[in-house]
Structures are given as C-alpha cells and as structure tokens.
Amino acid sequence: HTEWLAELAGGVEVAMMLASERLRVVLVTTHVALRDVPSLVTQERELTFRPVREASGWFGGLPADVREFYLPVSDAPDAERLHTWHWPSENPNAPTLLYLHGVRWNLTGHLRRIENLRGFGFSVVAIDYRGFGKSDGEMPSEEGVYDDAHVAWRWLVAHERDPAKRYVYGHSLGTAVATHIATDEGARDGMAGLILEGGFTSLPEMAKALAPSWLPIDWLVTQRFDTIDKIAKVPAPVLLVHGTGDRLVPHRFSEALYAAAPEPKKLVLVEGGGHYNTSWVGAAQYREAIAELFGVPARGRAAAVGPAVRPFAALAAAAAR
C-alpha cells in the first residue's frame, strides 16, 4: 500500500498546488503581463509542467524484462535524447501502446500504471519528455512535448509495422498529447485505438475551474492543450476512463470529451477512483472495456483467443496500406 499512499498524497499535493499556485501566479502577473510577457510565459510553463528529475520515492527499480534506452529527437550529432522504456508483452501477438504521462512525475512514478496496461494486453513503450527524469533538455512546453511524442510515435511505427496493432495512451495532461498524436501522425500512419485516462477539455477550461470568473484566463494561458478541439478528428476508437472521486480533474471533463469524440467510443467512470489510482481501482472495468472496444485480450488470456486484432483495427490497417 506504500505506493498507493504515496500517489494519493502526491495527488492531494498537486491539487493544492494547482489551486493555490495557479491562482497566485495569475493574480500577481495580470498587472505585469503587458510589460513582462517572457517572464509570464516562463512562470506559466514552470507551473504547468513542474518536471521532476529525481526518481519517485516509491520506485523500486525496473523489472528485468524492461528495456531502457534513449531516443534522439533529431539526426543531429548533438541531438537531445528522450529516456525511454519498452516493456514487451509475453504474448508475441500483443499490440504496442505508446504511453504519454502527465505533469510532474517522470517515468519512475508511472511504473504501476504501465504494468497495469501491460497486464491489460499490451506491449508498452513510454518516454519522459525533455526536462523530465533522465531525458535531456530543460523546461518543457506544449510544442516541445508534442515534438517528443512524435519522436516516440516514429519509433513505434518503425517497430510495429501493422497499424492494427498501434495504440496511444495518455494520462492527465498526457491525454492532450495523445490526442494530438492520434489526429496528426496517427491519422497519417494508421492506428487502432486511443485511450485517455483522467483527461480534460483544455488547460484554459481547467484554469477557469480554479480561478475567479473575472480573470481573463483565455488571454493569459498560452499552454492551451485544446483536446476538445481535436478529439472529433481521432481516426480510431476512443476509450475514456475517469475516476468519479478525482478531485484534481473532475470527471465532467471526460464526459465532455466523450460527447465530442467520434464513434466508436466508450466512457468508463470508475466509482471512487482518483486521479492516480483509477487503473487499479477499476481494473476489471478497464480490462473489459479494452476487450470490448478494441478486442485486445488481457495477459494470460491471449493464447486462448488468438491474435489481438479487432475487426475495426484490421479494416483501419487495410485502409492505411
């Protein structure tokens, strides 16, 4: 239970930090916005991402079958690199899922969720954005994390040639990054599904929920992450998962995303699930939804049901060729 308690405490801390610090920064910087825009944007990025370099306190090391490596962000000799994990499934027919995390915690804070997703039937590849954990670079930005996710997507496409076995997953702020990838390179290269856990419609809408109504949030926020404006263009089935007990990102945001998403789609509301623990509090619902929407069998059931390719995914793969 140590890890769960640590994540719960972290969630409460993040929620309090977002509520108090965002309000403080907005109030302090409103009157200087016109004369000190670069400083405002820097503060906003720091507050939005809060990247941590150190390993999380509950990280006990990588499982032996996780491959750890670095992805260069370009072909330049001195290109910055992304710290990457690849955890293959025991099932050779399993699809591959690109895992995109949210703010603050680096990969070491996400191992249990990654393990759960692997148990739901996927091989998983996960990255730290530049500025997080062991990745190179400094303070992230919206465009920067999109660029980093593109690098990881290109690795996935090179190593999983079948579009019917490519999935993208995002948690929290990572849901916006995942949706961006799905509507951009995912639509071009072909993919089988998108999973969004603990997502929101846009960062300005999140800020409005925490700040006084009279503040000009739309004018102040530059890191927008407008998932609501992109999700209708996702070229594959969409699964949205949210805990009803999430006090950091209310589940009404996922309900709004669900309403805007194209068919086929599914919304799973996990009773009592918080922002960080939904994938294990609602593991049974999660597993059933993945099998129903995508046809991906959970680990241990794969041999009995055969290759993990849903008919929709197979059609998408054929269309992409």
Helices and strands as residue ranges (DSSP letters): H 2-30, H 37-49, E 67-72, E 81-87, E 96-100, G 107-109, H 111-119, E 123-127, H 142-159, G 163-165, E 166-171, H 174-183, H 185-189, E 193-197, H 203-210, H 217-220, G 227-229, G 231-233, E 238-243, H 252-260, E 265-270, H 278-281, H 283-294, H 302-305, H 311-320
